[in-house]
C-alpha cells in the first residue's frame, strides 16, 4: 500500500489535538546539534503565532520530533507541509522524510498523560536522567507534566 493510499480517508479537523511524529531523512540525528533543534522550535512557534497550530507539547529528539498540537486553521497536512517547507528553507535543503505519523487525540484521552509520554522520550532513550536536563522540550502544563 502506498503512502497516499494510507492517507486517503483521513480527516483533519480544526480544533482537534494531534500527536505528530516527524523523522528526518535517513533518520539523520540533525537535532543532536542544539542550534538545529532551536530553529525547529522557532518554526513551530511561528505556526502558533500565525494561528495555524497551537503547540501544547513537544520533544525534539536527535533524530525525530514528537509534537502535540491543536490545529487552528486549515488541515493537518497543510500545517505539516508548512513546517517541513520552512525548515527546508532554513536548513537550505529538505530534511524530513515524506511521510509522518499522526494520531488524533480522542476526547476521552488525557492530554496531560499524552504530554508526559512525549516529554519522557529522552529519559526512555537514556539521554538524560532528569527531563529538566534535556534542552529541547516544552509542555503547556509544565507543572502538572512533571509532578502530576
Backbone torsions as a table, in degrees:
resi	resn	phi	psi	omega
1	UNK	NA	133.9	-178.1
2	UNK	-80.4	164.4	178.4
3	UNK	-57.9	-45.2	-178.7
4	UNK	-63.6	-35.7	177.8
5	UNK	-66.3	-36.6	177.8
6	UNK	-64.2	-34.3	-176.9
7	UNK	-79.4	-20.0	-179.0
8	UNK	-59.7	139.3	176.1
9	UNK	85.7	-13.1	176.9
10	UNK	-78.3	137.2	-179.0
11	UNK	-117.7	132.2	173.2
12	UNK	-104.9	142.7	-175.2
13	UNK	-126.4	131.0	172.4
14	UNK	-61.1	136.1	-178.7
15	UNK	92.4	-10.8	179.2
16	UNK	-87.5	147.8	177.0
17	UNK	-97.6	135.7	-179.5
18	UNK	-126.2	142.9	168.3
19	UNK	-101.4	113.3	-176.7
20	UNK	-112.2	136.7	174.3
21	UNK	-120.5	124.0	177.6
22	UNK	-117.5	142.4	-177.5
23	UNK	-128.4	132.6	175.1
24	UNK	-64.5	156.4	177.0
25	UNK	-53.8	137.7	-180.0
26	UNK	56.7	20.7	-178.9
27	UNK	52.0	35.8	-179.8
28	UNK	-61.8	134.0	-178.1
29	UNK	-81.7	55.4	-174.7
30	UNK	-68.9	-20.5	-178.9
31	UNK	-91.6	6.5	170.5
32	UNK	-66.6	-23.4	174.7
33	UNK	-87.3	115.8	-173.7
34	UNK	-53.6	-40.6	-179.0
35	UNK	-60.4	-36.5	178.7
36	UNK	-67.6	-41.1	177.2
37	UNK	-64.4	-40.3	178.6
38	UNK	-64.5	-35.0	177.2
39	UNK	-65.7	-40.0	176.9
40	UNK	-62.2	-42.0	176.5
41	UNK	-59.2	-43.9	178.9
42	UNK	-57.8	-40.8	-179.3
43	UNK	-70.0	-36.9	175.6
44	UNK	-65.3	-41.1	-180.0
45	UNK	-68.3	-31.2	176.0
46	UNK	-63.7	-41.0	176.0
47	UNK	-62.5	-35.6	177.3
48	UNK	-68.9	-45.1	178.8
49	UNK	-59.2	-31.6	-179.9
50	UNK	-87.9	4.7	179.6
51	UNK	61.7	29.2	175.4
52	UNK	-83.7	-49.2	-177.3
53	UNK	-150.6	131.1	176.8
54	UNK	-91.9	124.6	177.7
55	UNK	-80.1	119.2	177.7
56	UNK	-95.2	-32.4	-177.4
57	UNK	-165.9	148.0	173.2
58	UNK	-156.8	157.8	166.0
59	UNK	-142.1	131.1	177.8
60	UNK	-105.7	107.9	177.8
61	UNK	-85.6	164.9	-179.5
62	UNK	-53.8	-33.1	-174.8
63	UNK	-127.0	20.4	173.0
64	UNK	-171.7	166.7	179.2
65	UNK	-122.3	133.2	166.6
66	UNK	-109.8	126.4	-173.8
67	UNK	-134.9	116.4	173.4
68	UNK	-98.6	114.9	-173.6
69	UNK	-139.5	152.7	174.2
70	UNK	-106.3	124.9	-179.6
71	UNK	-75.9	124.5	-178.2
72	UNK	-108.3	-21.2	-175.4
73	UNK	-153.6	140.9	175.8
74	UNK	75.2	-146.6	-178.1
75	UNK	-119.2	162.4	177.0
76	UNK	-61.0	-47.1	178.0
77	UNK	-57.7	-34.8	178.3
78	UNK	-67.2	-43.5	179.1
79	UNK	-61.6	-42.4	179.4
80	UNK	-65.9	-42.1	178.9
81	UNK	-61.4	-41.1	177.0
82	UNK	-61.5	-46.6	-179.6
83	UNK	-62.8	-46.3	-179.3
84	UNK	-64.6	-42.3	-179.3
85	UNK	-65.2	-41.9	-179.5
86	UNK	-68.5	-39.1	177.7
87	UNK	-70.2	-34.1	175.6
88	UNK	-61.4	-42.2	178.8
89	UNK	-63.8	-46.6	-178.6
90	UNK	-62.3	-43.4	-177.0
91	UNK	-86.3	-6.1	177.3
92	UNK	79.4	9.6	178.7
93	UNK	-168.3	155.9	173.9
94	UNK	-64.0	134.0	-177.5
95	UNK	-114.7	-16.2	-170.8
96	UNK	-100.0	151.1	167.2
97	UNK	-63.2	154.7	-179.0
98	UNK	-62.2	-44.7	-176.2
99	UNK	-86.0	172.2	174.9
100	UNK	-155.8	162.3	177.6
101	UNK	-107.1	137.1	174.3
102	UNK	-136.6	148.9	176.6
103	UNK	-135.4	118.1	175.8
104	UNK	-75.1	125.2	179.9
105	UNK	-76.4	125.0	178.3
106	UNK	-74.3	158.7	-179.1
107	UNK	-59.9	-31.2	-176.7
108	UNK	-85.9	-3.4	178.0
109	UNK	-82.5	146.7	-178.8
110	UNK	-87.5	114.4	-179.3
111	UNK	-62.5	-39.0	179.5
112	UNK	-64.6	-36.9	177.5
113	UNK	-64.3	-42.6	177.1
114	UNK	-62.5	-41.1	179.0
115	UNK	-64.2	-42.6	177.7
116	UNK	-59.0	-43.5	178.8
117	UNK	-60.7	-44.6	-177.6
118	UNK	-63.6	-51.3	-175.0
119	UNK	-72.6	-14.7	178.0
120	UNK	-81.1	-4.0	-179.3
121	UNK	-53.6	-46.5	178.8
122	UNK	-62.3	-30.7	176.8
123	UNK	-68.5	-48.6	-179.5
124	UNK	-63.0	-32.4	179.9
125	UNK	-80.4	-6.9	179.3
126	UNK	76.1	20.1	-179.9
127	UNK	-78.4	-29.3	178.6
128	UNK	-146.4	163.8	175.6
129	UNK	-97.0	-21.2	177.1
130	UNK	-132.9	135.6	-177.3
131	UNK	-61.4	-30.1	178.4
132	UNK	-62.3	-17.5	178.6
133	UNK	-86.1	-8.3	-179.0
134	UNK	-94.7	129.5	-171.1
135	UNK	-84.5	-16.2	-169.1
136	UNK	-115.2	66.9	175.7
137	UNK	-155.3	161.3	174.1
138	UNK	-164.7	159.3	177.5
139	UNK	-150.8	141.1	179.7
140	UNK	-62.6	-27.7	-178.6
141	UNK	-105.4	52.3	-170.4
142	UNK	-48.9	-52.0	-177.3
143	UNK	-64.3	-46.3	-178.4
144	UNK	-69.7	-32.8	-178.1
145	UNK	-62.1	-40.8	-176.3
146	UNK	-85.3	-33.8	-172.8
147	UNK	-107.0	-21.2	-172.8
148	UNK	-94.9	NA	NA
